[in-house]
Structure formats: C-alpha cells, structure tokens
C-alpha cells in the first residue's frame, strides 16, 4: 500500500487550506495520506469564542465534506485534524475519510496545558481498516505516552498515523522510539510556518517522516516547506526484530 504525508503551512482560512491540500495531492498518488493536526485553522487562538467559530460537527460539516470530495477525487484515504464540537465540548480531533466517505474519528487523549484551556480529552483509541491494513491513530503529544502505541501493538495494528503541530525535535525523536519498541511503522505529519496570538509566538518544525518498523526514516522532509511524500510499503513483515522474533508473543507473557 502506498502511504504518505502532507506537510504544509496552515492558514487561518479553510478554503485556502483546501486549495493547498488539493495542489499537494495532485503531485503524487497514494492510498493513504496523513495530514497535520488542526488543519482547518491552525494551533493558536485568542479565546474560546474563536475556537467555537472554527469548530465543526463531525461528519456533517462543509469542511469535512470538502475533504471527502478530495479523497474521492484522488481515490485515497485522508487522515486530518480539525476542531470538533459536540454540544458544549470541543475536541482536537483526527477525522478519517476514504474515497469519498467518512470512516471514523479519533479525539486527542493527552492535551498540553495550553490545549486544556479549550479542549476536552478523548477517551478511547481508534483503529480503522484501510485497504486491508489496520491503522491506529494518535495526535502529537499522545506520542509522549507509550501506552497508546503499545495498545495498538497488542491489537495487531499494521501502521500508526500521527498528526502533529510541534515546534522542536523532541516529538520527532520520540516517534522513532515508539516505532522501535513496537516494531510498527509510523507516518508522522507535522506542519510548518509561524503563528502568534496575544501570548505565544510559535514556529513549527516540520520534519514529517515515514518510519519503518525497525525505526528507520525511509522518507523525511527536513526543510520547512510544503511537501508531499509517499512510500510503497509492504505490510507482510513479522512483528519482531533481531533480538525478539515475536514482540506480540513476548508482551502477552506480561
């Protein structure tokens, strides 16, 4: 299966972001693409009213329907982040659409201090099957908590997809560790660009990558540019390495 990521500078205009995504998808074909978190607006807000203004009901919003149309146009799965609203609650949410249809959503479980001012935490992991491949979802700071990746290993996922907005190398390095300790490939999509509000100025690190099940970066965008990359990945590998032939068997003993 051809898996990939989109890395781009997220704007505070949804239609502009749709155009950027459309343009990137036109450059390379693939079966599954991971995009950064909160692609409909960006990461920094001035107040909660602004967050509500840019929030969406999943799956029945114009933005999500436009993303469905793009997944149909390019015959692929798109995993992307938005601000979700459900009644009075707001979530940092990953939405999965495939070939024109809504599939599922994952709500970020682990929130930074900044995010806790606006969002509620999700309460469950999500696994979807795309073209026969079992895919687990995480969002950025979730990577810092190894239990999620280990849960996905125990559930025999083939691929873990991570949507991100991070500004330094720590999360990038942690993703490789999670891949190594769970012998599972990762697609990590981070954004680039700059944002500021009344309190914070942020520069985003990029370094989107595809990591194989042995912890090696097989695709990596080091420049802070809009980019799309794809790898044709064979998921028939064994869940083991040179020191343990079967990690799932080993952890089942614990």
C-alpha positions in Angstrom: 0.0 0.0 0.0 1.2 3.5 -0.8 1.3 5.6 2.4 2.4 9.2 2.7 2.1 12.6 4.4 1.3 16.2 3.6 3.4 18.8 5.3 2.3 22.4 4.9 1.9 25.9 6.3 -1.6 26.0 7.7 -3.5 29.3 7.1 -6.4 30.8 9.1 -8.7 30.3 6.1 -10.3 27.0 5.4 -10.7 27.4 1.7 -7.1 28.4 1.3 -6.0 25.2 3.2 -8.3 23.1 1.0 -6.6 24.6 -2.1 -3.1 23.8 -0.6 -4.1 20.2 0.1 -5.6 19.8 -3.4 -2.5 21.1 -5.0 -0.2 18.8 -3.0 -2.4 15.7 -3.7 -2.2 16.4 -7.4 1.6 15.9 -7.3 1.8 12.3 -6.0 -0.6 9.4 -5.9 -1.1 7.2 -2.9 -3.6 5.1 -0.9 -3.4 6.8 2.5 -2.1 10.3 3.4 -1.7 11.7 6.9 -2.0 15.5 7.4 -1.2 17.7 10.4 -3.5 18.3 13.3 -6.0 21.3 13.3 -5.6 21.9 9.6 -8.8 24.0 9.3 -7.5 26.9 11.3 -4.1 26.4 13.0 -3.0 25.9 16.5 -3.1 29.3 18.3 -6.3 31.0 19.4 -7.0 34.3 21.1 -10.0 33.0 23.1 -12.6 30.2 23.3 -15.0 32.1 21.1 -12.5 31.9 18.3 -12.2 28.1 18.8 -16.0 27.7 18.6 -16.1 29.8 15.5 -13.9 27.4 13.6 -15.2 24.2 15.1 -17.1 21.5 13.2 -19.7 18.9 13.8 -18.3 15.5 12.7 -19.0 14.4 10.0 -21.7 16.8 8.9 -19.7 20.0 8.1 -18.8 21.7 4.8 -15.1 21.4 5.5 -15.3 17.6 6.2 -17.4 17.2 3.1 -14.8 19.0 1.0 -12.2 16.7 2.4 -14.4 13.8 1.4 -14.6 15.2 -2.1 -10.8 15.4 -2.3 -10.4 11.8 -1.1 -12.8 10.8 -3.8 -11.0 12.9 -6.4 -7.7 11.3 -5.6 -9.1 7.9 -4.7 -7.4 7.7 -1.3 -7.7 7.9 2.4 -7.1 11.2 4.2 -6.5 11.5 7.9 -6.6 15.1 9.0 -7.0 17.2 12.1 -9.8 19.6 12.9 -11.5 21.4 15.8 -14.6 19.3 16.6 -17.6 20.4 18.6 -20.2 18.2 20.3 -22.8 20.2 22.2 -20.7 22.4 24.6 -17.5 20.3 24.3 -14.6 21.0 21.9 -12.1 18.3 20.9 -8.8 18.2 19.0 -9.9 15.5 16.6 -8.5 13.4 13.7 -11.0 12.6 11.0 -10.6 9.7 8.7 -12.2 9.8 5.2 -11.7 7.2 2.5 -12.6 7.5 -1.2 -15.4 10.0 -0.6 -16.8 8.5 2.6 -16.4 9.3 6.3 -14.9 6.4 8.2 -14.3 7.4 11.8 -12.7 10.0 14.2 -10.1 10.0 17.0 -10.1 12.6 19.8 -6.7 13.6 21.2 -6.3 12.0 24.6 -3.3 13.8 26.0 -3.5 17.6 26.0 -0.9 20.2 26.7 -1.5 22.9 29.3 -2.4 25.3 26.5 -4.8 22.9 24.9 -6.6 22.2 28.2 -7.9 25.8 28.1 -10.0 24.9 25.1 -10.4 21.2 24.5 -11.8 18.2 26.3 -9.7 15.0 26.2 -10.7 12.0 24.2 -11.3 8.7 26.0 -10.5 5.9 23.5 -8.1 4.7 20.9 -9.3 4.2 17.3 -8.3 1.5 14.8 -9.6 1.7 11.2 -9.0 -0.8 8.3 -7.9 0.8 5.1 -7.3 -1.4 2.1 -6.9 -4.4 4.5 -4.3 -2.6 6.6 -5.1 -2.0 10.3 -4.3 1.6 11.2 -4.1 3.2 14.7 -4.3 7.0 15.2 -2.6 9.4 17.5 -2.2 13.2 17.8 1.1 14.8 18.6 1.5 14.9 22.5 -0.1 11.4 22.6 3.3 10.1 21.4 4.8 11.1 24.7 2.7 8.4 26.4 3.9 4.9 25.4 0.7 3.1 26.5 -1.1 4.2 23.3 1.4 2.8 20.9 1.7 -0.4 23.0 -2.1 -0.8 23.0 -2.0 -0.6 19.2 0.7 -3.3 19.1 -1.4 -5.6 21.3 -4.3 -5.0 18.9 -2.1 -6.0 16.0 -2.2 -2.8 14.0 0.0 -2.6 10.9 0.5 1.1 10.9 0.3 4.0 13.3 -0.5 7.5 11.9 0.4 10.6 13.9 -1.0 14.1 13.2 1.1 16.9 14.7 1.8 20.6 15.3 5.2 20.6 17.1 8.0 23.1 17.3 11.1 21.2 18.2 12.8 17.9 17.7 11.6 16.0 20.8 8.3 14.7 19.4 10.2 13.7 16.2 12.7 11.7 18.2 10.0 10.1 20.3 8.2 8.8 17.2 11.3 6.8 16.2 11.4 5.3 19.7 7.8 4.3 19.6 8.4 2.6 16.2 11.4 0.7 17.5 9.8 -0.5 20.7 6.6 -1.6 19.0 8.2 -2.8 15.7 5.5 -0.8 13.9 5.8 1.7 11.0 4.7 5.3 11.6 3.6 8.1 9.4 4.2 11.4 11.2 2.8 14.5 9.6 3.8 17.9 11.1 3.2 21.4 9.9 5.5 24.3 9.1 5.1 28.0 9.3 4.6 30.5 12.1 1.7 31.6 14.3 1.2 34.0 17.1 -1.6 35.2 19.4 -1.6 37.7 22.2 0.6 35.4 24.4 2.6 33.0 22.3 4.8 33.0 19.2 5.3 29.6 17.6 7.5 28.3 14.8 6.7 24.8 13.6 9.4 22.3 13.0 8.3 20.3 10.0 10.4 17.1 9.8 7.4 15.0 8.7 8.5 11.4 8.2 7.7 7.8 7.4 9.4 5.5 9.8 9.7 1.8 9.0 9.0 -1.0 11.6 12.7 -1.0 12.5 12.9 2.6 13.4 14.5 4.0 10.2 13.3 7.1 8.5 12.5 6.0 5.0 11.1 9.4 3.9 11.9 12.6 5.6 11.3 16.3 4.8 13.9 18.3 6.7 13.2 21.6 5.0 10.4 23.8 6.3 8.4 23.7 3.1 5.0 22.5 1.8 5.7 18.9 0.7 4.1 15.5 -0.1 5.9 12.2 0.2 4.9 8.6 -0.5 6.3 5.1 0.2 5.0 1.8 -1.2 5.1 -0.2 2.0 4.9 -4.0 2.3 2.9 -4.8 5.5 3.7 -8.6 5.4 6.6 -8.1 7.8 6.9 -10.0 11.1 6.3 -8.2 14.4 9.9 -8.8 15.6 13.5 -7.8 15.3 17.0 -9.3 15.7 16.6 -9.8 19.4 13.0 -10.8 19.6 11.3 -12.7 16.8 7.7 -12.0 18.0 7.0 -8.9 20.2 3.3 -9.7 20.5 4.0 -13.1 21.9 6.6 -11.6 24.3 4.3 -8.9 25.7 1.4 -11.4 26.1 3.5 -13.0 28.8 3.4 -9.9 31.0 
